[in-house]
Amino acid sequence: MQKFYVCPHCRGHLKVGDHIIFATSNKDKQKGLLLLSPQIGNYSSIKHPSFKYKDGDKIDFFCPLCQKGLSSSFDDNLIHVIMIDKDSKEYDIYFSRIAGERSTYQVSGDTVMVAGEHSSRYTYFKMSDKFKKYLQ
């Protein structure tokens, strides 16, 4: 099924071929491109061998087109992009920016699809809307 991934700021397309492309920087402010799988729950990635980070490091993610940061507005440890399916339905996609942490959330209205062994670390998606409004 064809899916597109776009930047929430400029709406530029992030998926090229079989990967979503991000501009990133590590804790030492070294910059690099990071290619991630578009499959929810697939945590494979491709990067240049000279771009270094280790599990537990926070990676900064930016749109490679507009250069705006992609951190979520309610949790700095989550990255936010938009997925558009073949029927033009949009989903908010959130995933952890912590290297080695496997947490992904596909959100549409009140429906949340969760993937990853560390997904229980982010309880925002388990809150009722009554409380979520105070975090945004």
A tleap script that builds the chain and sets N, CA, C and O, in Angstrom:
source leaprc.protein.ff14SB
mol = sequence {
  NMET GLN LYS PHE TYR VAL CYS PRO HIE CYS
  ARG GLY HIE LEU LYS VAL GLY ASP HIE ILE
  ILE PHE ALA THR SER ASN LYS ASP LYS GLN
  LYS GLY LEU LEU LEU LEU SER PRO GLN ILE
  GLY ASN TYR SER SER ILE LYS HIE PRO SER
  PHE LYS TYR LYS ASP GLY ASP LYS ILE ASP
  PHE PHE CYS PRO LEU CYS GLN LYS GLY LEU
  SER SER SER PHE ASP ASP ASN LEU ILE HIE
  VAL ILE MET ILE ASP LYS ASP SER LYS GLU
  TYR ASP ILE TYR PHE SER ARG ILE ALA GLY
  GLU ARG SER THR TYR GLN VAL SER GLY ASP
  THR VAL MET VAL ALA GLY GLU HIE SER SER
  ARG TYR THR TYR PHE LYS MET SER ASP LYS
  PHE LYS LYS TYR LEU CGLN
}
set mol.1.N position { 0.844 -1.176 0.000 }
set mol.1.CA position { 0.000 0.000 0.000 }
set mol.1.C position { 0.894 1.245 0.000 }
set mol.1.O position { 1.822 1.348 0.802 }
set mol.2.N position { 0.612 2.174 -0.891 }
set mol.2.CA position { 1.383 3.400 -1.022 }
set mol.2.C position { 1.071 4.352 0.129 }
set mol.2.O position { -0.089 4.672 0.390 }
set mol.3.N position { 2.118 4.798 0.809 }
set mol.3.CA position { 1.979 5.777 1.882 }
set mol.3.C position { 3.011 6.863 1.659 }
set mol.3.O position { 4.126 6.607 1.204 }
set mol.4.N position { 2.616 8.083 1.991 }
set mol.4.CA position { 3.517 9.216 1.895 }
set mol.4.C position { 3.780 9.740 3.295 }
set mol.4.O position { 2.914 9.657 4.167 }
set mol.5.N position { 4.950 10.268 3.508 }
set mol.5.CA position { 5.301 10.894 4.779 }
set mol.5.C position { 5.698 12.329 4.486 }
set mol.5.O position { 6.527 12.587 3.614 }
set mol.6.N position { 5.097 13.274 5.227 }
set mol.6.CA position { 5.369 14.686 4.982 }
set mol.6.C position { 5.749 15.395 6.275 }
set mol.6.O position { 5.420 14.952 7.376 }
set mol.7.N position { 6.446 16.499 6.106 }
set mol.7.CA position { 6.830 17.360 7.225 }
set mol.7.C position { 5.585 18.077 7.744 }
set mol.7.O position { 4.792 18.569 6.941 }
set mol.8.N position { 5.391 18.153 9.061 }
set mol.8.CA position { 4.227 18.862 9.595 }
set mol.8.C position { 4.321 20.379 9.431 }
set mol.8.O position { 3.328 21.077 9.638 }
set mol.9.N position { 5.491 20.901 9.065 }
set mol.9.CA position { 5.670 22.347 8.908 }
set mol.9.C position { 5.491 22.792 7.461 }
set mol.9.O position { 4.676 23.669 7.176 }
set mol.10.N position { 6.258 22.186 6.540 }
set mol.10.CA position { 6.225 22.633 5.140 }
set mol.10.C position { 5.433 21.702 4.223 }
set mol.10.O position { 5.190 22.027 3.060 }
set mol.11.N position { 5.035 20.550 4.749 }
set mol.11.CA position { 4.295 19.532 3.999 }
set mol.11.C position { 5.116 18.952 2.845 }
set mol.11.O position { 4.559 18.355 1.924 }
set mol.12.N position { 6.418 19.124 2.894 }
set mol.12.CA position { 7.303 18.532 1.898 }
set mol.12.C position { 7.393 17.028 2.096 }
set mol.12.O position { 7.311 16.538 3.222 }
set mol.13.N position { 7.562 16.301 1.006 }
set mol.13.CA position { 7.628 14.839 1.059 }
set mol.13.C position { 8.977 14.372 1.590 }
set mol.13.O position { 10.028 14.811 1.125 }
set mol.14.N position { 8.930 13.467 2.580 }
set mol.14.CA position { 10.124 12.948 3.234 }
set mol.14.C position { 10.499 11.548 2.756 }
set mol.14.O position { 11.630 11.106 2.961 }
set mol.15.N position { 9.565 10.854 2.126 }
set mol.15.CA position { 9.829 9.474 1.696 }
set mol.15.C position { 10.316 9.473 0.252 }
set mol.15.O position { 9.667 10.002 -0.651 }
set mol.16.N position { 11.483 8.860 0.068 }
set mol.16.CA position { 12.050 8.685 -1.263 }
set mol.16.C position { 12.397 7.211 -1.396 }
set mol.16.O position { 13.153 6.671 -0.588 }
set mol.17.N position { 11.853 6.567 -2.405 }
set mol.17.CA position { 12.090 5.133 -2.564 }
set mol.17.C position { 11.526 4.374 -1.380 }
set mol.17.O position { 10.341 4.488 -1.068 }
set mol.18.N position { 12.371 3.600 -0.724 }
set mol.18.CA position { 11.933 2.758 0.391 }
set mol.18.C position { 12.301 3.321 1.752 }
set mol.18.O position { 12.310 2.579 2.734 }
set mol.19.N position { 12.606 4.611 1.843 }
set mol.19.CA position { 13.037 5.181 3.117 }
set mol.19.C position { 12.460 6.575 3.355 }
set mol.19.O position { 12.146 7.305 2.415 }
set mol.20.N position { 12.329 6.921 4.625 }
set mol.20.CA position { 12.005 8.281 5.036 }
set mol.20.C position { 13.341 8.936 5.371 }
set mol.20.O position { 14.138 8.377 6.125 }
set mol.21.N position { 13.586 10.113 4.815 }
set mol.21.CA position { 14.884 10.772 4.958 }
set mol.21.C position { 14.772 11.943 5.926 }
set mol.21.O position { 13.879 12.784 5.815 }
set mol.22.N position { 15.701 11.976 6.881 }
set mol.22.CA position { 15.755 13.055 7.866 }
set mol.22.C position { 17.150 13.658 7.904 }
set mol.22.O position { 18.146 12.954 7.734 }
set mol.23.N position { 17.213 14.960 8.128 }
set mol.23.CA position { 18.464 15.612 8.513 }
set mol.23.C position { 18.533 15.465 10.029 }
set mol.23.O position { 17.539 15.698 10.717 }
set mol.24.N position { 19.686 15.084 10.556 }
set mol.24.CA position { 19.804 14.836 11.994 }
set mol.24.C position { 21.106 15.423 12.524 }
set mol.24.O position { 22.015 15.762 11.767 }
set mol.25.N position { 21.164 15.530 13.848 }
set mol.25.CA position { 22.433 15.866 14.496 }
set mol.25.C position { 22.510 15.092 15.801 }
set mol.25.O position { 21.499 14.843 16.458 }
set mol.26.N position { 23.735 14.715 16.164 }
set mol.26.CA position { 23.933 13.931 17.380 }
set mol.26.C position { 24.283 14.847 18.553 }
set mol.26.O position { 24.264 16.070 18.414 }
set mol.27.N position { 24.600 14.259 19.700 }
set mol.27.CA position { 24.866 15.062 20.904 }
set mol.27.C position { 26.101 15.944 20.756 }
set mol.27.O position { 26.244 16.933 21.475 }
set mol.28.N position { 26.996 15.595 19.828 }
set mol.28.CA position { 28.189 16.408 19.569 }
set mol.28.C position { 27.949 17.438 18.469 }
set mol.28.O position { 28.883 18.097 18.015 }
set mol.29.N position { 26.691 17.573 18.044 }
set mol.29.CA position { 26.269 18.504 16.987 }
set mol.29.C position { 26.827 18.134 15.615 }
set mol.29.O position { 26.851 18.967 14.709 }
set mol.30.N position { 27.275 16.892 15.461 }
set mol.30.CA position { 27.680 16.383 14.154 }
set mol.30.C position { 26.407 16.137 13.357 }
set mol.30.O position { 25.453 15.564 13.883 }
set mol.31.N position { 26.377 16.557 12.103 }
set mol.31.CA position { 25.184 16.418 11.274 }
set mol.31.C position { 25.303 15.220 10.344 }
set mol.31.O position { 26.394 14.845 9.913 }
set mol.32.N position { 24.138 14.624 10.045 }
set mol.32.CA position { 24.110 13.503 9.121 }
set mol.32.C position { 22.701 13.227 8.637 }
set mol.32.O position { 21.725 13.621 9.275 }
set mol.33.N position { 22.603 12.552 7.510 }
set mol.33.CA position { 21.305 12.099 7.014 }
set mol.33.C position { 21.017 10.735 7.614 }
set mol.33.O position { 21.907 9.892 7.728 }
set mol.34.N position { 19.762 10.526 7.997 }
set mol.34.CA position { 19.337 9.253 8.574 }
set mol.34.C position { 18.133 8.774 7.782 }
set mol.34.O position { 17.151 9.502 7.638 }
set mol.35.N position { 18.203 7.560 7.271 }
set mol.35.CA position { 17.117 6.972 6.495 }
set mol.35.C position { 16.450 5.908 7.345 }
set mol.35.O position { 17.106 4.984 7.824 }
set mol.36.N position { 15.141 6.040 7.530 }
set mol.36.CA position { 14.373 5.097 8.344 }
set mol.36.C position { 13.359 4.360 7.481 }
set mol.36.O position { 12.921 4.858 6.443 }
set mol.37.N position { 12.999 3.174 7.928 }
set mol.37.CA position { 11.968 2.396 7.245 }
set mol.37.C position { 10.609 3.068 7.436 }
set mol.37.O position { 10.323 3.565 8.525 }
set mol.38.N position { 9.766 3.095 6.403 }
set mol.38.CA position { 8.423 3.652 6.553 }
set mol.38.C position { 7.427 2.685 7.205 }
set mol.38.O position { 6.288 3.068 7.473 }
set mol.39.N position { 7.836 1.449 7.460 }
set mol.39.CA position { 6.944 0.472 8.084 }
set mol.39.C position { 6.890 0.710 9.592 }
set mol.39.O position { 7.921 0.727 10.264 }
set mol.40.N position { 5.678 0.894 10.115 }
set mol.40.CA position { 5.503 1.074 11.554 }
set mol.40.C position { 6.018 -0.185 12.253 }
set mol.40.O position { 5.610 -1.298 11.922 }
set mol.41.N position { 6.914 -0.001 13.217 }
set mol.41.CA position { 7.464 -1.130 13.956 }
set mol.41.C position { 8.758 -1.688 13.389 }
set mol.41.O position { 9.381 -2.547 14.012 }
set mol.42.N position { 9.175 -1.216 12.217 }
set mol.42.CA position { 10.459 -1.626 11.642 }
set mol.42.C position { 11.476 -0.550 12.007 }
set mol.42.O position { 11.363 0.588 11.552 }
set mol.43.N position { 12.453 -0.894 12.810 }
set mol.43.CA position { 13.393 0.099 13.330 }
set mol.43.C position { 14.750 0.055 12.631 }
set mol.43.O position { 15.752 0.495 13.195 }
set mol.44.N position { 14.786 -0.468 11.418 }
set mol.44.CA position { 16.039 -0.468 10.666 }
set mol.44.C position { 16.343 0.951 10.188 }
set mol.44.O position { 15.435 1.747 9.943 }
set mol.45.N position { 17.619 1.248 10.062 }
set mol.45.CA position { 18.034 2.580 9.626 }
set mol.45.C position { 19.310 2.470 8.803 }
set mol.45.O position { 20.034 1.477 8.863 }
set mol.46.N position { 19.557 3.518 8.037 }
set mol.46.CA position { 20.779 3.621 7.246 }
set mol.46.C position { 21.374 4.996 7.511 }
set mol.46.O position { 20.667 6.004 7.512 }
set mol.47.N position { 22.682 5.024 7.734 }
set mol.47.CA position { 23.396 6.282 7.918 }
set mol.47.C position { 24.818 6.098 7.413 }
set mol.47.O position { 25.270 4.973 7.197 }
set mol.48.N position { 25.509 7.196 7.229 }
set mol.48.CA position { 26.916 7.116 6.851 }
set mol.48.C position { 27.708 6.627 8.058 }
set mol.48.O position { 27.418 7.039 9.181 }
set mol.49.N position { 28.699 5.763 7.860 }
set mol.49.CA position { 29.465 5.229 8.992 }
set mol.49.C position { 30.152 6.297 9.851 }
set mol.49.O position { 30.450 6.047 11.019 }
set mol.50.N position { 30.405 7.474 9.292 }
set mol.50.CA position { 31.077 8.517 10.074 }
set mol.50.C position { 30.127 9.254 11.021 }
set mol.50.O position { 30.579 9.963 11.920 }
set mol.51.N position { 28.823 9.094 10.827 }
set mol.51.CA position { 27.842 9.734 11.713 }
set mol.51.C position { 27.627 8.802 12.898 }
set mol.51.O position { 27.036 7.732 12.756 }
set mol.52.N position { 28.106 9.211 14.056 }
set mol.52.CA position { 28.151 8.329 15.232 }
set mol.52.C position { 27.140 8.728 16.301 }
set mol.52.O position { 26.918 9.909 16.567 }
set mol.53.N position { 26.538 7.714 16.899 }
set mol.53.CA position { 25.740 7.851 18.115 }
set mol.53.C position { 25.631 6.473 18.735 }
set mol.53.O position { 25.896 5.463 18.083 }
set mol.54.N position { 25.242 6.440 19.996 }
set mol.54.CA position { 25.089 5.150 20.674 }
set mol.54.C position { 23.714 5.092 21.327 }
set mol.54.O position { 23.054 6.118 21.493 }
set mol.55.N position { 23.290 3.895 21.694 }
set mol.55.CA position { 21.992 3.726 22.344 }
set mol.55.C position { 21.887 4.655 23.549 }
set mol.55.O position { 22.817 4.770 24.348 }
set mol.56.N position { 20.749 5.305 23.661 }
set mol.56.CA position { 20.510 6.240 24.754 }
set mol.56.C position { 20.757 7.691 24.380 }
set mol.56.O position { 20.291 8.592 25.078 }
set mol.57.N position { 21.481 7.941 23.290 }
set mol.57.CA position { 21.732 9.319 22.851 }
set mol.57.C position { 20.462 9.919 22.258 }
set mol.57.O position { 19.685 9.229 21.597 }
set mol.58.N position { 20.262 11.211 22.501 }
set mol.58.CA position { 19.156 11.936 21.875 }
set mol.58.C position { 19.633 12.445 20.521 }
set mol.58.O position { 20.656 13.123 20.418 }
set mol.59.N position { 18.876 12.108 19.493 }
set mol.59.CA position { 19.176 12.546 18.137 }
set mol.59.C position { 18.184 13.648 17.776 }
set mol.59.O position { 16.977 13.472 17.937 }
set mol.60.N position { 18.684 14.779 17.289 }
set mol.60.CA position { 17.810 15.855 16.823 }
set mol.60.C position { 17.421 15.566 15.376 }
set mol.60.O position { 18.275 15.263 14.543 }
set mol.61.N position { 16.121 15.662 15.085 }
set mol.61.CA position { 15.593 15.401 13.747 }
set mol.61.C position { 15.072 16.702 13.147 }
set mol.61.O position { 14.416 17.496 13.821 }
set mol.62.N position { 15.381 16.904 11.859 }
set mol.62.CA position { 14.946 18.090 11.135 }
set mol.62.C position { 14.408 17.670 9.775 }
set mol.62.O position { 14.814 16.651 9.215 }
set mol.63.N position { 13.489 18.472 9.256 }
set mol.63.CA position { 13.033 18.265 7.884 }
set mol.63.C position { 14.204 18.606 6.963 }
set mol.63.O position { 14.800 19.673 7.110 }
set mol.64.N position { 14.551 17.724 6.015 }
set mol.64.CA position { 15.657 18.036 5.108 }
set mol.64.C position { 15.300 19.124 4.092 }
set mol.64.O position { 16.176 19.630 3.391 }
set mol.65.N position { 14.021 19.482 4.012 }
set mol.65.CA position { 13.589 20.495 3.051 }
set mol.65.C position { 13.518 21.890 3.669 }
set mol.65.O position { 14.090 22.836 3.128 }
set mol.66.N position { 12.819 22.024 4.801 }
set mol.66.CA position { 12.659 23.349 5.422 }
set mol.66.C position { 13.574 23.551 6.628 }
set mol.66.O position { 13.675 24.660 7.153 }
set mol.67.N position { 14.234 22.491 7.065 }
set mol.67.CA position { 15.188 22.510 8.183 }
set mol.67.C position { 14.557 22.772 9.551 }
set mol.67.O position { 15.282 23.004 10.518 }
set mol.68.N position { 13.230 22.740 9.656 }
set mol.68.CA position { 12.589 22.935 10.960 }
set mol.68.C position { 12.689 21.658 11.782 }
set mol.68.O position { 12.678 20.551 11.245 }
set mol.69.N position { 12.788 21.838 13.112 }
set mol.69.CA position { 12.843 20.705 14.020 }
set mol.69.C position { 11.541 19.925 14.007 }
set mol.69.O position { 10.468 20.494 13.803 }
set mol.70.N position { 11.639 18.628 14.223 }
set mol.70.CA position { 10.462 17.757 14.166 }
set mol.70.C position { 10.063 17.207 15.528 }
set mol.70.O position { 9.287 16.255 15.604 }
set mol.71.N position { 10.585 17.795 16.612 }
set mol.71.CA position { 10.184 17.352 17.953 }
set mol.71.C position { 8.705 17.614 18.157 }
set mol.71.O position { 8.175 18.626 17.696 }
set mol.72.N position { 8.041 16.700 18.848 }
set mol.72.CA position { 6.613 16.847 19.112 }
set mol.72.C position { 6.380 17.997 20.087 }
set mol.72.O position { 7.262 18.344 20.872 }
set mol.73.N position { 5.208 18.573 20.032 }
set mol.73.CA position { 4.887 19.717 20.894 }
set mol.73.C position { 4.613 19.306 22.334 }
set mol.73.O position { 4.635 20.159 23.222 }
set mol.74.N position { 4.356 18.030 22.593 }
set mol.74.CA position { 4.007 17.621 23.958 }
set mol.74.C position { 5.050 16.737 24.627 }
set mol.74.O position { 4.971 16.511 25.834 }
set mol.75.N position { 6.025 16.230 23.874 }
set mol.75.CA position { 7.100 15.448 24.494 }
set mol.75.C position { 8.349 15.593 23.638 }
set mol.75.O position { 8.377 15.157 22.487 }
set mol.76.N position { 9.369 16.200 24.200 }
set mol.76.CA position { 10.601 16.480 23.472 }
set mol.76.C position { 11.324 15.212 23.022 }
set mol.76.O position { 12.179 15.279 22.140 }
set mol.77.N position { 11.003 14.069 23.601 }
set mol.77.CA position { 11.648 12.817 23.209 }
set mol.77.C position { 10.975 12.151 22.015 }
set mol.77.O position { 11.442 11.115 21.542 }
set mol.78.N position { 9.891 12.728 21.527 }
set mol.78.CA position { 9.188 12.149 20.380 }
set mol.78.C position { 9.306 13.055 19.162 }
set mol.78.O position { 9.273 14.281 19.271 }
set mol.79.N position { 9.443 12.429 18.008 }
set mol.79.CA position { 9.491 13.118 16.721 }
set mol.79.C position { 8.118 12.982 16.072 }
set mol.79.O position { 7.461 11.950 16.211 }
set mol.80.N position { 7.683 14.025 15.364 }
set mol.80.CA position { 6.359 14.041 14.744 }
set mol.80.C position { 6.478 14.247 13.238 }
set mol.80.O position { 7.121 15.191 12.779 }
set mol.81.N position { 5.850 13.350 12.472 }
set mol.81.CA position { 5.671 13.514 11.031 }
set mol.81.C position { 4.226 13.128 10.703 }
set mol.81.O position { 3.505 12.615 11.558 }
set mol.82.N position { 3.820 13.374 9.484 }
set mol.82.CA position { 2.462 13.043 9.046 }
set mol.82.C position { 2.541 11.979 7.960 }
set mol.82.O position { 3.328 12.090 7.021 }
set mol.83.N position { 1.714 10.946 8.102 }
set mol.83.CA position { 1.615 9.900 7.089 }
set mol.83.C position { 0.291 10.077 6.352 }
set mol.83.O position { -0.739 10.333 6.975 }
set mol.84.N position { 0.316 9.942 5.035 }
set mol.84.CA position { -0.888 10.038 4.210 }
set mol.84.C position { -1.031 8.714 3.466 }
set mol.84.O position { -0.122 8.292 2.752 }
set mol.85.N position { -2.198 8.055 3.644 }
set mol.85.CA position { -2.388 6.758 2.986 }
set mol.85.C position { -2.950 6.933 1.580 }
set mol.85.O position { -3.159 8.055 1.120 }
set mol.86.N position { -3.194 5.812 0.902 }
set mol.86.CA position { -3.645 5.845 -0.497 }
set mol.86.C position { -5.003 6.507 -0.671 }
set mol.86.O position { -5.343 6.938 -1.773 }
set mol.87.N position { -5.793 6.594 0.416 }
set mol.87.CA position { -7.100 7.248 0.365 }
set mol.87.C position { -7.028 8.704 0.816 }
set mol.87.O position { -8.059 9.335 1.046 }
set mol.88.N position { -5.822 9.235 0.942 }
set mol.88.CA position { -5.556 10.611 1.384 }
set mol.88.C position { -5.926 10.862 2.838 }
set mol.88.O position { -6.077 12.014 3.245 }
set mol.89.N position { -6.076 9.801 3.627 }
set mol.89.CA position { -6.322 9.958 5.056 }
set mol.89.C position { -4.991 10.234 5.744 }
set mol.89.O position { -3.983 9.590 5.454 }
set mol.90.N position { -5.004 11.208 6.668 }
set mol.90.CA position { -3.778 11.602 7.354 }
set mol.90.C position { -3.708 11.018 8.758 }
set mol.90.O position { -4.714 10.911 9.460 }
set mol.91.N position { -2.499 10.647 9.144 }
set mol.91.CA position { -2.218 10.117 10.479 }
set mol.91.C position { -1.023 10.871 11.049 }
set mol.91.O position { -0.069 11.169 10.331 }
set mol.92.N position { -1.077 11.173 12.323 }
set mol.92.CA position { 0.086 11.716 13.010 }
set mol.92.C position { 0.943 10.541 13.440 }
set mol.92.O position { 0.458 9.617 14.093 }
set mol.93.N position { 2.204 10.574 13.079 }
set mol.93.CA position { 3.150 9.526 13.453 }
set mol.93.C position { 4.149 10.132 14.436 }
set mol.93.O position { 4.744 11.177 14.175 }
set mol.94.N position { 4.317 9.459 15.561 }
set mol.94.CA position { 5.282 9.877 16.578 }
set mol.94.C position { 6.227 8.707 16.820 }
set mol.94.O position { 5.793 7.558 16.906 }
set mol.95.N position { 7.517 9.002 16.931 }
set mol.95.CA position { 8.479 7.955 17.275 }
set mol.95.C position { 9.581 8.559 18.134 }
set mol.95.O position { 9.826 9.765 18.113 }
set mol.96.N position { 10.233 7.691 18.885 }
set mol.96.CA position { 11.258 8.140 19.822 }
set mol.96.C position { 12.506 8.621 19.095 }
set mol.96.O position { 12.937 8.025 18.108 }
set mol.97.N position { 13.072 9.701 19.599 }
set mol.97.CA position { 14.335 10.204 19.057 }
set mol.97.C position { 15.534 9.683 19.843 }
set mol.97.O position { 16.679 10.020 19.541 }
set mol.98.N position { 15.262 8.858 20.851 }
set mol.98.CA position { 16.324 8.267 21.654 }
set mol.98.C position { 16.870 7.052 20.899 }
set mol.98.O position { 16.127 6.114 20.612 }
set mol.99.N position { 18.150 7.069 20.583 }
set mol.99.CA position { 18.755 5.962 19.834 }
set mol.99.C position { 18.567 4.651 20.594 }
set mol.99.O position { 18.860 4.566 21.786 }
set mol.100.N position { 18.079 3.640 19.894 }
set mol.100.CA position { 17.863 2.323 20.489 }
set mol.100.C position { 16.517 2.147 21.159 }
set mol.100.O position { 16.159 1.031 21.536 }
set mol.101.N position { 15.764 3.222 21.316 }
set mol.101.CA position { 14.445 3.126 21.957 }
set mol.101.C position { 13.401 2.889 20.873 }
set mol.101.O position { 13.280 3.681 19.938 }
set mol.102.N position { 12.658 1.816 20.995 }
set mol.102.CA position { 11.677 1.429 19.983 }
set mol.102.C position { 10.273 1.775 20.460 }
set mol.102.O position { 9.650 1.024 21.211 }
set mol.103.N position { 9.790 2.927 20.006 }
set mol.103.CA position { 8.457 3.416 20.375 }
set mol.103.C position { 7.890 4.173 19.188 }
set mol.103.O position { 8.479 5.158 18.744 }
set mol.104.N position { 6.760 3.728 18.672 }
set mol.104.CA position { 6.104 4.395 17.548 }
set mol.104.C position { 4.603 4.414 17.793 }
set mol.104.O position { 4.033 3.462 18.325 }
set mol.105.N position { 3.970 5.522 17.392 }
set mol.105.CA position { 2.532 5.706 17.592 }
set mol.105.C position { 1.940 6.272 16.307 }
set mol.105.O position { 2.426 7.268 15.771 }
set mol.106.N position { 0.886 5.624 15.820 }
set mol.106.CA position { 0.134 6.107 14.664 }
set mol.106.C position { -1.202 6.590 15.200 }
set mol.106.O position { -1.984 5.800 15.727 }
set mol.107.N position { -1.468 7.891 15.067 }
set mol.107.CA position { -2.629 8.501 15.706 }
set mol.107.C position { -3.569 9.076 14.657 }
set mol.107.O position { -3.150 9.782 13.741 }
set mol.108.N position { -4.860 8.755 14.814 }
set mol.108.CA position { -5.911 9.337 13.987 }
set mol.108.C position { -7.119 9.551 14.883 }
set mol.108.O position { -7.790 8.591 15.260 }
set mol.109.N position { -7.400 10.800 15.226 }
set mol.109.CA position { -8.503 11.080 16.147 }
set mol.109.C position { -8.249 10.426 17.486 }
set mol.109.O position { -7.219 10.665 18.115 }
set mol.110.N position { -9.191 9.595 17.927 }
set mol.110.CA position { -9.054 8.892 19.206 }
set mol.110.C position { -8.389 7.527 19.063 }
set mol.110.O position { -8.205 6.824 20.057 }
set mol.111.N position { -8.026 7.143 17.845 }
set mol.111.CA position { -7.438 5.833 17.605 }
set mol.111.C position { -5.915 5.928 17.599 }
set mol.111.O position { -5.334 6.760 16.902 }
set mol.112.N position { -5.280 5.065 18.385 }
set mol.112.CA position { -3.821 5.036 18.459 }
set mol.112.C position { -3.344 3.610 18.214 }
set mol.112.O position { -3.754 2.681 18.910 }
set mol.113.N position { -2.474 3.443 17.216 }
set mol.113.CA position { -1.815 2.163 16.989 }
set mol.113.C position { -0.406 2.289 17.560 }
set mol.113.O position { 0.319 3.228 17.232 }
set mol.114.N position { -0.025 1.352 18.405 }
set mol.114.CA position { 1.248 1.413 19.120 }
set mol.114.C position { 2.160 0.295 18.632 }
set mol.114.O position { 1.707 -0.824 18.390 }
set mol.115.N position { 3.447 0.602 18.490 }
set mol.115.CA position { 4.435 -0.414 18.112 }
set mol.115.C position { 5.720 -0.161 18.889 }
set mol.115.O position { 6.045 0.975 19.236 }
set mol.116.N position { 6.433 -1.230 19.148 }
set mol.116.CA position { 7.745 -1.120 19.768 }
set mol.116.C position { 7.769 -1.556 21.212 }
set mol.116.O position { 6.832 -1.312 21.973 }
set mol.117.N position { 8.862 -2.209 21.577 }
set mol.117.CA position { 8.996 -2.765 22.923 }
set mol.117.C position { 9.077 -1.715 24.019 }
set mol.117.O position { 8.864 -2.039 25.188 }
set mol.118.N position { 9.380 -0.463 23.678 }
set mol.118.CA position { 9.488 0.593 24.688 }
set mol.118.C position { 8.304 1.563 24.649 }
set mol.118.O position { 8.363 2.626 25.268 }
set mol.119.N position { 7.253 1.221 23.946 }
set mol.119.CA position { 6.133 2.148 23.752 }
set mol.119.C position { 5.397 2.501 25.040 }
set mol.119.O position { 4.712 3.523 25.090 }
set mol.120.N position { 5.520 1.688 26.071 }
set mol.120.CA position { 4.827 1.998 27.331 }
set mol.120.C position { 5.477 3.164 28.076 }
set mol.120.O position { 4.919 3.644 29.062 }
set mol.121.N position { 6.637 3.627 27.628 }
set mol.121.CA position { 7.328 4.741 28.292 }
set mol.121.C position { 6.623 6.075 28.092 }
set mol.121.O position { 6.835 7.010 28.864 }
set mol.122.N position { 5.799 6.170 27.079 }
set mol.122.CA position { 5.126 7.432 26.776 }
set mol.122.C position { 3.638 7.273 27.046 }
set mol.122.O position { 2.905 6.703 26.238 }
set mol.123.N position { 3.204 7.780 28.182 }
set mol.123.CA position { 1.824 7.574 28.629 }
set mol.123.C position { 0.858 8.614 28.069 }
set mol.123.O position { -0.347 8.511 28.299 }
set mol.124.N position { 1.354 9.605 27.347 }
set mol.124.CA position { 0.489 10.639 26.785 }
set mol.124.C position { -0.661 10.024 25.993 }
set mol.124.O position { -1.793 10.500 26.072 }
set mol.125.N position { -0.379 8.977 25.238 }
set mol.125.CA position { -1.389 8.378 24.369 }
set mol.125.C position { -2.421 7.565 25.140 }
set mol.125.O position { -3.427 7.142 24.570 }
set mol.126.N position { -2.183 7.343 26.423 }
set mol.126.CA position { -3.139 6.618 27.260 }
set mol.126.C position { -4.042 7.562 28.042 }
set mol.126.O position { -4.977 7.113 28.703 }
set mol.127.N position { -3.775 8.867 27.976 }
set mol.127.CA position { -4.575 9.854 28.706 }
set mol.127.C position { -5.874 10.148 27.975 }
set mol.127.O position { -5.977 9.986 26.759 }
set mol.128.N position { -6.849 10.580 28.735 }
set mol.128.CA position { -8.092 11.022 28.108 }
set mol.128.C position { -7.870 12.421 27.536 }
set mol.128.O position { -6.960 13.135 27.957 }
set mol.129.N position { -8.704 12.801 26.579 }
set mol.129.CA position { -8.599 14.127 25.969 }
set mol.129.C position { -8.756 15.236 27.001 }
set mol.129.O position { -8.234 16.336 26.826 }
set mol.130.N position { -9.471 14.943 28.068 }
set mol.130.CA position { -9.682 15.915 29.143 }
set mol.130.C position { -8.347 16.410 29.699 }
set mol.130.O position { -8.210 17.588 30.028 }
set mol.131.N position { -7.369 15.518 29.804 }
set mol.131.CA position { -6.071 15.884 30.363 }
set mol.131.C position { -5.060 16.277 29.287 }
set mol.131.O position { -4.159 17.074 29.553 }
set mol.132.N position { -5.194 15.736 28.085 }
set mol.132.CA position { -4.251 16.042 27.007 }
set mol.132.C position { -4.228 17.531 26.676 }
set mol.132.O position { -3.181 18.073 26.324 }
set mol.133.N position { -5.373 18.188 26.785 }
set mol.133.CA position { -5.433 19.602 26.404 }
set mol.133.C position { -4.496 20.462 27.239 }
set mol.133.O position { -4.082 21.531 26.790 }
set mol.134.N position { -4.155 20.022 28.433 }
set mol.134.CA position { -3.256 20.796 29.288 }
set mol.134.C position { -1.797 20.647 28.882 }
set mol.134.O position { -0.956 21.432 29.320 }
set mol.135.N position { -1.483 19.665 28.063 }
set mol.135.CA position { -0.110 19.423 27.637 }
set mol.135.C position { 0.224 20.075 26.307 }
set mol.135.O position { 1.397 20.176 25.948 }
set mol.136.N position { -0.771 20.514 25.580 }
set mol.136.CA position { -0.507 21.065 24.245 }
set mol.136.C position { -0.344 22.559 24.279 }
set mol.136.O position { -0.118 23.180 23.241 }
savepdb mol mol.pdb
quit
